[in-house]
Amino acid sequence: MNYIEYKQNVLSWRNSLIQAWAFSCVGTDSDCAYMLLSIARKLGLTDRDDLSGGVMKTWPRKQIAPSWACSAALVLLISNKYLPNKDEILAAMIFYWLTDNEIQSVDDGLENYPVYLKDEFSDQVEYWIRSYFKK
């Protein structure tokens, strides 16, 4: 898979980041939406004032998760050492991590990707990082 194919797939897979956050978050849907919005605002990803748990949970079903929310979900998932149970979630995590951190090369990606994921999914992590840089 090359970068263009990877990016096209991630456009649908990115919704899985929101779904993973919603399922792994401890608290009510409103609490989880608040945490997602708070980290997004802290990172300067959005200036949105509020987000309900119901709206957040509809994004994956409708395939309309905004990019800012996916980036924020990634930060929360990684900070909680979330282990994805589907390859598409891992692929979306890697894509957003590489993009959001402005990683410039395969070597840089392989050296700096969160260790807990590399240790658990080394072959898949390497495949997706190489796909990202395959033009």
GUTIFI-124032 format. One record per atom (N, C-alpha, C): residue in three letters; chain; atom name; z, y, x. Coordinates in steps of 0.2 Angstrom, whole numbers, plus 5000, padded with zeros to 4 digits. Example, Ala and Ser with C-alpha at 12.3 -4.5 7.8 and 13.67 -1.06 7.14 Angstrom:
<dovexs>
("ALA"; "A"; "N"; (5039; 4972; 5066)),
("ALA"; "A"; "CA"; (5039; 4978; 5062)),
("ALA"; "A"; "C"; (5039; 4984; 5066)),
("SER"; "A"; "N"; (5035; 4989; 5064)),
("SER"; "A"; "CA"; (5036; 4995; 5068)),
("SER"; "A"; "C"; (5039; 5000; 5064)),
</dovexs>
This chain:
<dovexs>
("MET"; "A"; "N"; (5000; 4994; 5004)),
("MET"; "A"; "CA"; (5000; 5000; 5000)),
("MET"; "A"; "C"; (5000; 5006; 5004)),
("ASN"; "A"; "N"; (4996; 5011; 5003)),
("ASN"; "A"; "CA"; (4996; 5017; 5006)),
("ASN"; "A"; "C"; (5000; 5023; 5003)),
("TYR"; "A"; "N"; (5001; 5029; 5006)),
("TYR"; "A"; "CA"; (5005; 5034; 5003)),
("TYR"; "A"; "C"; (5003; 5036; 4996)),
("ILE"; "A"; "N"; (4996; 5037; 4995)),
("ILE"; "A"; "CA"; (4994; 5039; 4988)),
("ILE"; "A"; "C"; (4996; 5034; 4983)),
("GLU"; "A"; "N"; (4995; 5027; 4984)),
("GLU"; "A"; "CA"; (4997; 5022; 4979)),
("GLU"; "A"; "C"; (5004; 5022; 4978)),
("TYR"; "A"; "N"; (5008; 5023; 4984)),
("TYR"; "A"; "CA"; (5015; 5023; 4983)),
("TYR"; "A"; "C"; (5018; 5029; 4979)),
("LYS"; "A"; "N"; (5015; 5035; 4980)),
("LYS"; "A"; "CA"; (5017; 5040; 4976)),
("LYS"; "A"; "C"; (5015; 5040; 4969)),
("GLN"; "A"; "N"; (5009; 5037; 4967)),
("GLN"; "A"; "CA"; (5008; 5036; 4960)),
("GLN"; "A"; "C"; (5013; 5031; 4957)),
("ASN"; "A"; "N"; (5014; 5026; 4961)),
("ASN"; "A"; "CA"; (5019; 5021; 4958)),
("ASN"; "A"; "C"; (5026; 5024; 4957)),
("VAL"; "A"; "N"; (5028; 5028; 4962)),
("VAL"; "A"; "CA"; (5035; 5031; 4961)),
("VAL"; "A"; "C"; (5035; 5036; 4956)),
("LEU"; "A"; "N"; (5030; 5039; 4953)),
("LEU"; "A"; "CA"; (5030; 5043; 4948)),
("LEU"; "A"; "C"; (5033; 5040; 4941)),
("SER"; "A"; "N"; (5031; 5033; 4941)),
("SER"; "A"; "CA"; (5034; 5030; 4935)),
("SER"; "A"; "C"; (5041; 5026; 4937)),
("TRP"; "A"; "N"; (5042; 5024; 4944)),
("TRP"; "A"; "CA"; (5048; 5021; 4946)),
("TRP"; "A"; "C"; (5054; 5026; 4946)),
("ARG"; "A"; "N"; (5052; 5032; 4947)),
("ARG"; "A"; "CA"; (5058; 5037; 4948)),
("ARG"; "A"; "C"; (5063; 5037; 4943)),
("ASN"; "A"; "N"; (5060; 5036; 4937)),
("ASN"; "A"; "CA"; (5065; 5035; 4931)),
("ASN"; "A"; "C"; (5070; 5030; 4932)),
("SER"; "A"; "N"; (5069; 5025; 4936)),
("SER"; "A"; "CA"; (5074; 5020; 4937)),
("SER"; "A"; "C"; (5080; 5023; 4941)),
("LEU"; "A"; "N"; (5079; 5028; 4945)),
("LEU"; "A"; "CA"; (5085; 5032; 4948)),
("LEU"; "A"; "C"; (5090; 5034; 4943)),
("ILE"; "A"; "N"; (5087; 5037; 4938)),
("ILE"; "A"; "CA"; (5092; 5040; 4933)),
("ILE"; "A"; "C"; (5095; 5034; 4929)),
("GLN"; "A"; "N"; (5091; 5029; 4928)),
("GLN"; "A"; "CA"; (5094; 5023; 4924)),
("GLN"; "A"; "C"; (5099; 5020; 4929)),
("ALA"; "A"; "N"; (5098; 5019; 4935)),
("ALA"; "A"; "CA"; (5103; 5016; 4940)),
("ALA"; "A"; "C"; (5109; 5021; 4940)),
("TRP"; "A"; "N"; (5108; 5027; 4940)),
("TRP"; "A"; "CA"; (5114; 5032; 4940)),
("TRP"; "A"; "C"; (5118; 5031; 4934)),
("ALA"; "A"; "N"; (5115; 5031; 4928)),
("ALA"; "A"; "CA"; (5118; 5030; 4922)),
("ALA"; "A"; "C"; (5122; 5024; 4921)),
("PHE"; "A"; "N"; (5119; 5018; 4924)),
("PHE"; "A"; "CA"; (5123; 5012; 4923)),
("PHE"; "A"; "C"; (5128; 5011; 4929)),
("SER"; "A"; "N"; (5128; 5014; 4934)),
("SER"; "A"; "CA"; (5133; 5013; 4940)),
("SER"; "A"; "C"; (5138; 5019; 4939)),
("CYS"; "A"; "N"; (5137; 5024; 4936)),
("CYS"; "A"; "CA"; (5142; 5029; 4935)),
("CYS"; "A"; "C"; (5148; 5027; 4931)),
("VAL"; "A"; "N"; (5154; 5029; 4934)),
("VAL"; "A"; "CA"; (5160; 5027; 4930)),
("VAL"; "A"; "C"; (5162; 5033; 4926)),
("GLY"; "A"; "N"; (5162; 5033; 4920)),
("GLY"; "A"; "CA"; (5164; 5038; 4915)),
("GLY"; "A"; "C"; (5160; 5038; 4909)),
("THR"; "A"; "N"; (5160; 5043; 4905)),
("THR"; "A"; "CA"; (5156; 5044; 4899)),
("THR"; "A"; "C"; (5149; 5046; 4901)),
("ASP"; "A"; "N"; (5145; 5045; 4896)),
("ASP"; "A"; "CA"; (5138; 5048; 4898)),
("ASP"; "A"; "C"; (5138; 5056; 4899)),
("SER"; "A"; "N"; (5143; 5059; 4896)),
("SER"; "A"; "CA"; (5143; 5066; 4897)),
("SER"; "A"; "C"; (5146; 5068; 4904)),
("ASP"; "A"; "N"; (5151; 5064; 4906)),
("ASP"; "A"; "CA"; (5154; 5064; 4913)),
("ASP"; "A"; "C"; (5148; 5063; 4918)),
("CYS"; "A"; "N"; (5144; 5058; 4917)),
("CYS"; "A"; "CA"; (5139; 5056; 4922)),
("CYS"; "A"; "C"; (5133; 5062; 4922)),
("ALA"; "A"; "N"; (5132; 5064; 4916)),
("ALA"; "A"; "CA"; (5127; 5070; 4916)),
("ALA"; "A"; "C"; (5130; 5076; 4920)),
("TYR"; "A"; "N"; (5136; 5077; 4919)),
("TYR"; "A"; "CA"; (5139; 5083; 4922)),
("TYR"; "A"; "C"; (5139; 5082; 4930)),
("MET"; "A"; "N"; (5141; 5076; 4932)),
("MET"; "A"; "CA"; (5140; 5075; 4939)),
("MET"; "A"; "C"; (5133; 5076; 4942)),
("LEU"; "A"; "N"; (5128; 5073; 4938)),
("LEU"; "A"; "CA"; (5121; 5074; 4940)),
("LEU"; "A"; "C"; (5119; 5081; 4941)),
("LEU"; "A"; "N"; (5121; 5085; 4936)),
("LEU"; "A"; "CA"; (5119; 5092; 4935)),
("LEU"; "A"; "C"; (5123; 5096; 4941)),
("SER"; "A"; "N"; (5129; 5094; 4942)),
("SER"; "A"; "CA"; (5133; 5098; 4947)),
("SER"; "A"; "C"; (5130; 5097; 4954)),
("ILE"; "A"; "N"; (5129; 5091; 4956)),
("ILE"; "A"; "CA"; (5126; 5090; 4962)),
("ILE"; "A"; "C"; (5119; 5093; 4963)),
("ALA"; "A"; "N"; (5115; 5093; 4958)),
("ALA"; "A"; "CA"; (5108; 5096; 4958)),
("ALA"; "A"; "C"; (5109; 5104; 4959)),
("ARG"; "A"; "N"; (5114; 5107; 4955)),
("ARG"; "A"; "CA"; (5115; 5114; 4956)),
("ARG"; "A"; "C"; (5118; 5116; 4963)),
("LYS"; "A"; "N"; (5122; 5112; 4965)),
("LYS"; "A"; "CA"; (5125; 5113; 4972)),
("LYS"; "A"; "C"; (5119; 5112; 4977)),
("LEU"; "A"; "N"; (5115; 5108; 4977)),
("LEU"; "A"; "CA"; (5109; 5107; 4981)),
("LEU"; "A"; "C"; (5103; 5112; 4980)),
("GLY"; "A"; "N"; (5104; 5116; 4975)),
("GLY"; "A"; "CA"; (5099; 5121; 4973)),
("GLY"; "A"; "C"; (5093; 5118; 4970)),
("LEU"; "A"; "N"; (5093; 5112; 4967)),
("LEU"; "A"; "CA"; (5088; 5109; 4964)),
("LEU"; "A"; "C"; (5086; 5111; 4957)),
("THR"; "A"; "N"; (5091; 5114; 4954)),
("THR"; "A"; "CA"; (5089; 5117; 4947)),
("THR"; "A"; "C"; (5094; 5123; 4946)),
("ASP"; "A"; "N"; (5093; 5127; 4941)),
("ASP"; "A"; "CA"; (5097; 5132; 4939)),
("ASP"; "A"; "C"; (5099; 5131; 4931)),
("ARG"; "A"; "N"; (5098; 5125; 4929)),
("ARG"; "A"; "CA"; (5099; 5123; 4922)),
("ARG"; "A"; "C"; (5107; 5123; 4921)),
("ASP"; "A"; "N"; (5109; 5126; 4915)),
("ASP"; "A"; "CA"; (5116; 5127; 4914)),
("ASP"; "A"; "C"; (5119; 5121; 4911)),
("ASP"; "A"; "N"; (5116; 5117; 4907)),
("ASP"; "A"; "CA"; (5119; 5111; 4904)),
("ASP"; "A"; "C"; (5115; 5105; 4904)),
("LEU"; "A"; "N"; (5118; 5099; 4903)),
("LEU"; "A"; "CA"; (5114; 5093; 4902)),
("LEU"; "A"; "C"; (5119; 5088; 4899)),
("SER"; "A"; "N"; (5116; 5086; 4893)),
("SER"; "A"; "CA"; (5120; 5081; 4889)),
("SER"; "A"; "C"; (5119; 5074; 4892)),
("GLY"; "A"; "N"; (5124; 5070; 4890)),
("GLY"; "A"; "CA"; (5123; 5063; 4892)),
("GLY"; "A"; "C"; (5117; 5059; 4888)),
("GLY"; "A"; "N"; (5116; 5061; 4882)),
("GLY"; "A"; "CA"; (5111; 5059; 4878)),
("GLY"; "A"; "C"; (5104; 5060; 4881)),
("VAL"; "A"; "N"; (5103; 5067; 4883)),
("VAL"; "A"; "CA"; (5097; 5069; 4886)),
("VAL"; "A"; "C"; (5095; 5065; 4892)),
("MET"; "A"; "N"; (5101; 5064; 4897)),
("MET"; "A"; "CA"; (5100; 5061; 4903)),
("MET"; "A"; "C"; (5098; 5054; 4902)),
("LYS"; "A"; "N"; (5101; 5050; 4897)),
("LYS"; "A"; "CA"; (5099; 5043; 4896)),
("LYS"; "A"; "C"; (5092; 5042; 4892)),
("THR"; "A"; "N"; (5089; 5048; 4889)),
("THR"; "A"; "CA"; (5083; 5047; 4886)),
("THR"; "A"; "C"; (5077; 5047; 4891)),
("TRP"; "A"; "N"; (5078; 5051; 4897)),
("TRP"; "A"; "CA"; (5073; 5052; 4902)),
("TRP"; "A"; "C"; (5070; 5045; 4904)),
("PRO"; "A"; "N"; (5074; 5040; 4906)),
("PRO"; "A"; "CA"; (5071; 5034; 4908)),
("PRO"; "A"; "C"; (5066; 5031; 4903)),
("ARG"; "A"; "N"; (5069; 5031; 4897)),
("ARG"; "A"; "CA"; (5065; 5027; 4891)),
("ARG"; "A"; "C"; (5059; 5031; 4890)),
("LYS"; "A"; "N"; (5059; 5037; 4890)),
("LYS"; "A"; "CA"; (5053; 5041; 4889)),
("LYS"; "A"; "C"; (5049; 5042; 4895)),
("GLN"; "A"; "N"; (5051; 5040; 4901)),
("GLN"; "A"; "CA"; (5047; 5041; 4907)),
("GLN"; "A"; "C"; (5046; 5048; 4909)),
("ILE"; "A"; "N"; (5051; 5052; 4908)),
("ILE"; "A"; "CA"; (5051; 5060; 4909)),
("ILE"; "A"; "C"; (5056; 5063; 4913)),
("ALA"; "A"; "N"; (5059; 5058; 4918)),
("ALA"; "A"; "CA"; (5064; 5061; 4922)),
("ALA"; "A"; "C"; (5062; 5067; 4927)),
("PRO"; "A"; "N"; (5065; 5072; 4927)),
("PRO"; "A"; "CA"; (5063; 5078; 4931)),
("PRO"; "A"; "C"; (5064; 5076; 4938)),
("SER"; "A"; "N"; (5060; 5078; 4943)),
("SER"; "A"; "CA"; (5061; 5077; 4950)),
("SER"; "A"; "C"; (5068; 5079; 4953)),
("TRP"; "A"; "N"; (5070; 5085; 4950)),
("TRP"; "A"; "CA"; (5077; 5087; 4953)),
("TRP"; "A"; "C"; (5082; 5083; 4951)),
("ALA"; "A"; "N"; (5082; 5080; 4945)),
("ALA"; "A"; "CA"; (5087; 5075; 4943)),
("ALA"; "A"; "C"; (5086; 5068; 4947)),
("CYS"; "A"; "N"; (5080; 5066; 4949)),
("CYS"; "A"; "CA"; (5080; 5060; 4953)),
("CYS"; "A"; "C"; (5082; 5061; 4960)),
("SER"; "A"; "N"; (5081; 5067; 4963)),
("SER"; "A"; "CA"; (5084; 5069; 4969)),
("SER"; "A"; "C"; (5092; 5069; 4969)),
("ALA"; "A"; "N"; (5094; 5072; 4964)),
("ALA"; "A"; "CA"; (5102; 5072; 4963)),
("ALA"; "A"; "C"; (5105; 5065; 4962)),
("ALA"; "A"; "N"; (5101; 5061; 4958)),
("ALA"; "A"; "CA"; (5103; 5054; 4957)),
("ALA"; "A"; "C"; (5103; 5050; 4963)),
("LEU"; "A"; "N"; (5098; 5051; 4967)),
("LEU"; "A"; "CA"; (5098; 5048; 4974)),
("LEU"; "A"; "C"; (5104; 5050; 4978)),
("VAL"; "A"; "N"; (5106; 5056; 4978)),
("VAL"; "A"; "CA"; (5112; 5058; 4982)),
("VAL"; "A"; "C"; (5118; 5055; 4980)),
("LEU"; "A"; "N"; (5119; 5054; 4973)),
("LEU"; "A"; "CA"; (5125; 5051; 4970)),
("LEU"; "A"; "C"; (5125; 5044; 4972)),
("LEU"; "A"; "N"; (5119; 5041; 4971)),
("LEU"; "A"; "CA"; (5118; 5033; 4972)),
("LEU"; "A"; "C"; (5120; 5032; 4979)),
("ILE"; "A"; "N"; (5117; 5035; 4984)),
("ILE"; "A"; "CA"; (5119; 5034; 4991)),
("ILE"; "A"; "C"; (5126; 5035; 4993)),
("SER"; "A"; "N"; (5129; 5041; 4990)),
("SER"; "A"; "CA"; (5136; 5042; 4991)),
("SER"; "A"; "C"; (5140; 5037; 4989)),
("ASN"; "A"; "N"; (5138; 5033; 4983)),
("ASN"; "A"; "CA"; (5142; 5028; 4981)),
("ASN"; "A"; "C"; (5140; 5021; 4984)),
("LYS"; "A"; "N"; (5136; 5021; 4989)),
("LYS"; "A"; "CA"; (5133; 5015; 4992)),
("LYS"; "A"; "C"; (5130; 5010; 4987)),
("TYR"; "A"; "N"; (5126; 5013; 4982)),
("TYR"; "A"; "CA"; (5123; 5009; 4977)),
("TYR"; "A"; "C"; (5118; 5004; 4980)),
("LEU"; "A"; "N"; (5118; 4997; 4978)),
("LEU"; "A"; "CA"; (5114; 4992; 4980)),
("LEU"; "A"; "C"; (5109; 4991; 4974)),
("PRO"; "A"; "N"; (5103; 4993; 4975)),
("PRO"; "A"; "CA"; (5098; 4992; 4969)),
("PRO"; "A"; "C"; (5097; 4984; 4968)),
("ASN"; "A"; "N"; (5096; 4983; 4962)),
("ASN"; "A"; "CA"; (5094; 4976; 4960)),
("ASN"; "A"; "C"; (5087; 4975; 4958)),
("LYS"; "A"; "N"; (5083; 4980; 4959)),
("LYS"; "A"; "CA"; (5076; 4979; 4958)),
("LYS"; "A"; "C"; (5072; 4983; 4964)),
("ASP"; "A"; "N"; (5066; 4980; 4966)),
("ASP"; "A"; "CA"; (5063; 4983; 4971)),
("ASP"; "A"; "C"; (5060; 4990; 4970)),
("GLU"; "A"; "N"; (5058; 4991; 4963)),
("GLU"; "A"; "CA"; (5056; 4998; 4962)),
("GLU"; "A"; "C"; (5061; 5003; 4962)),
("ILE"; "A"; "N"; (5067; 5001; 4961)),
("ILE"; "A"; "CA"; (5073; 5006; 4962)),
("ILE"; "A"; "C"; (5073; 5008; 4970)),
("LEU"; "A"; "N"; (5073; 5002; 4974)),
("LEU"; "A"; "CA"; (5074; 5003; 4981)),
("LEU"; "A"; "C"; (5068; 5007; 4984)),
("ALA"; "A"; "N"; (5062; 5006; 4981)),
("ALA"; "A"; "CA"; (5056; 5010; 4983)),
("ALA"; "A"; "C"; (5056; 5017; 4981)),
("ALA"; "A"; "N"; (5059; 5018; 4975)),
("ALA"; "A"; "CA"; (5060; 5025; 4973)),
("ALA"; "A"; "C"; (5065; 5029; 4977)),
("MET"; "A"; "N"; (5071; 5025; 4979)),
("MET"; "A"; "CA"; (5076; 5028; 4983)),
("MET"; "A"; "C"; (5073; 5030; 4990)),
("ILE"; "A"; "N"; (5069; 5026; 4993)),
("ILE"; "A"; "CA"; (5066; 5027; 4999)),
("ILE"; "A"; "C"; (5062; 5033; 4999)),
("PHE"; "A"; "N"; (5057; 5033; 4994)),
("PHE"; "A"; "CA"; (5052; 5038; 4993)),
("PHE"; "A"; "C"; (5056; 5045; 4993)),
("TYR"; "A"; "N"; (5061; 5046; 4988)),
("TYR"; "A"; "CA"; (5064; 5052; 4988)),
("TYR"; "A"; "C"; (5068; 5054; 4994)),
("TRP"; "A"; "N"; (5071; 5049; 4997)),
("TRP"; "A"; "CA"; (5075; 5050; 5003)),
("TRP"; "A"; "C"; (5071; 5053; 5009)),
("LEU"; "A"; "N"; (5065; 5050; 5010)),
("LEU"; "A"; "CA"; (5060; 5052; 5015)),
("LEU"; "A"; "C"; (5058; 5059; 5013)),
("THR"; "A"; "N"; (5056; 5060; 5007)),
("THR"; "A"; "CA"; (5053; 5067; 5005)),
("THR"; "A"; "C"; (5059; 5072; 5005)),
("ASP"; "A"; "N"; (5064; 5071; 5002)),
("ASP"; "A"; "CA"; (5070; 5076; 5002)),
("ASP"; "A"; "C"; (5072; 5078; 5009)),
("ASN"; "A"; "N"; (5072; 5073; 5013)),
("ASN"; "A"; "CA"; (5075; 5074; 5020)),
("ASN"; "A"; "C"; (5070; 5076; 5025)),
("GLU"; "A"; "N"; (5063; 5077; 5022)),
("GLU"; "A"; "CA"; (5058; 5079; 5027)),
("GLU"; "A"; "C"; (5057; 5075; 5033)),
("ILE"; "A"; "N"; (5057; 5068; 5032)),
("ILE"; "A"; "CA"; (5057; 5064; 5037)),
("ILE"; "A"; "C"; (5049; 5064; 5040)),
("GLN"; "A"; "N"; (5048; 5064; 5046)),
("GLN"; "A"; "CA"; (5041; 5065; 5049)),
("GLN"; "A"; "C"; (5038; 5059; 5052)),
("SER"; "A"; "N"; (5041; 5054; 5053)),
("SER"; "A"; "CA"; (5038; 5048; 5056)),
("SER"; "A"; "C"; (5041; 5041; 5053)),
("VAL"; "A"; "N"; (5038; 5036; 5054)),
("VAL"; "A"; "CA"; (5041; 5029; 5053)),
("VAL"; "A"; "C"; (5047; 5028; 5057)),
("ASP"; "A"; "N"; (5047; 5030; 5063)),
("ASP"; "A"; "CA"; (5053; 5029; 5068)),
("ASP"; "A"; "C"; (5059; 5033; 5066)),
("ASP"; "A"; "N"; (5057; 5039; 5064)),
("ASP"; "A"; "CA"; (5063; 5043; 5061)),
("ASP"; "A"; "C"; (5066; 5041; 5055)),
("GLY"; "A"; "N"; (5061; 5038; 5050)),
("GLY"; "A"; "CA"; (5064; 5035; 5044)),
("GLY"; "A"; "C"; (5068; 5029; 5045)),
("LEU"; "A"; "N"; (5065; 5025; 5050)),
("LEU"; "A"; "CA"; (5069; 5018; 5051)),
("LEU"; "A"; "C"; (5076; 5020; 5055)),
("GLU"; "A"; "N"; (5076; 5025; 5059)),
("GLU"; "A"; "CA"; (5082; 5026; 5063)),
("GLU"; "A"; "C"; (5087; 5030; 5058)),
("ASN"; "A"; "N"; (5085; 5033; 5053)),
("ASN"; "A"; "CA"; (5090; 5038; 5050)),
("ASN"; "A"; "C"; (5091; 5035; 5043)),
("TYR"; "A"; "N"; (5088; 5030; 5040)),
("TYR"; "A"; "CA"; (5089; 5028; 5033)),
("TYR"; "A"; "C"; (5096; 5026; 5033)),
("PRO"; "A"; "N"; (5100; 5027; 5027)),
("PRO"; "A"; "CA"; (5107; 5024; 5026)),
("PRO"; "A"; "C"; (5108; 5017; 5028)),
("VAL"; "A"; "N"; (5112; 5016; 5033)),
("VAL"; "A"; "CA"; (5113; 5010; 5036)),
("VAL"; "A"; "C"; (5115; 5004; 5031)),
("TYR"; "A"; "N"; (5119; 5006; 5026)),
("TYR"; "A"; "CA"; (5121; 5001; 5021)),
("TYR"; "A"; "C"; (5115; 4998; 5018)),
("LEU"; "A"; "N"; (5109; 5002; 5017)),
("LEU"; "A"; "CA"; (5103; 4999; 5013)),
("LEU"; "A"; "C"; (5099; 4995; 5018)),
("LYS"; "A"; "N"; (5098; 4998; 5024)),
("LYS"; "A"; "CA"; (5095; 4995; 5030)),
("LYS"; "A"; "C"; (5097; 4988; 5031)),
("ASP"; "A"; "N"; (5104; 4987; 5031)),
("ASP"; "A"; "CA"; (5107; 4981; 5032)),
("ASP"; "A"; "C"; (5106; 4976; 5027)),
("GLU"; "A"; "N"; (5106; 4978; 5021)),
("GLU"; "A"; "CA"; (5105; 4974; 5015)),
("GLU"; "A"; "C"; (5098; 4972; 5014)),
("PHE"; "A"; "N"; (5093; 4977; 5015)),
("PHE"; "A"; "CA"; (5086; 4976; 5013)),
("PHE"; "A"; "C"; (5082; 4978; 5018)),
("SER"; "A"; "N"; (5083; 4975; 5024)),
("SER"; "A"; "CA"; (5079; 4978; 5030)),
("SER"; "A"; "C"; (5072; 4977; 5030)),
("ASP"; "A"; "N"; (5069; 4971; 5027)),
("ASP"; "A"; "CA"; (5062; 4970; 5027)),
("ASP"; "A"; "C"; (5059; 4975; 5022)),
("GLN"; "A"; "N"; (5062; 4975; 5016)),
("GLN"; "A"; "CA"; (5059; 4980; 5011)),
("GLN"; "A"; "C"; (5060; 4987; 5013)),
("VAL"; "A"; "N"; (5065; 4989; 5016)),
("VAL"; "A"; "CA"; (5066; 4996; 5018)),
("VAL"; "A"; "C"; (5060; 4998; 5023)),
("GLU"; "A"; "N"; (5059; 4993; 5028)),
("GLU"; "A"; "CA"; (5053; 4994; 5033)),
("GLU"; "A"; "C"; (5047; 4995; 5029)),
("TYR"; "A"; "N"; (5045; 4990; 5024)),
("TYR"; "A"; "CA"; (5039; 4990; 5021)),
("TYR"; "A"; "C"; (5038; 4997; 5017)),
("TRP"; "A"; "N"; (5043; 4999; 5014)),
("TRP"; "A"; "CA"; (5042; 5005; 5010)),
("TRP"; "A"; "C"; (5041; 5011; 5014)),
("ILE"; "A"; "N"; (5045; 5012; 5020)),
("ILE"; "A"; "CA"; (5044; 5017; 5025)),
("ILE"; "A"; "C"; (5037; 5017; 5028)),
("ARG"; "A"; "N"; (5035; 5011; 5030)),
("ARG"; "A"; "CA"; (5028; 5011; 5033)),
("ARG"; "A"; "C"; (5023; 5013; 5028)),
("SER"; "A"; "N"; (5024; 5011; 5021)),
("SER"; "A"; "CA"; (5019; 5013; 5016)),
("SER"; "A"; "C"; (5019; 5020; 5015)),
("TYR"; "A"; "N"; (5025; 5023; 5015)),
("TYR"; "A"; "CA"; (5025; 5031; 5015)),
("TYR"; "A"; "C"; (5021; 5034; 5020)),
("PHE"; "A"; "N"; (5021; 5032; 5026)),
("PHE"; "A"; "CA"; (5017; 5035; 5031)),
("PHE"; "A"; "C"; (5010; 5033; 5032)),
("LYS"; "A"; "N"; (5008; 5028; 5028)),
("LYS"; "A"; "CA"; (5001; 5025; 5029)),
("LYS"; "A"; "C"; (4997; 5029; 5025)),
("LYS"; "A"; "N"; (4993; 5033; 5028)),
("LYS"; "A"; "CA"; (4988; 5038; 5025)),
("LYS"; "A"; "C"; (4981; 5035; 5023)),
</dovexs>
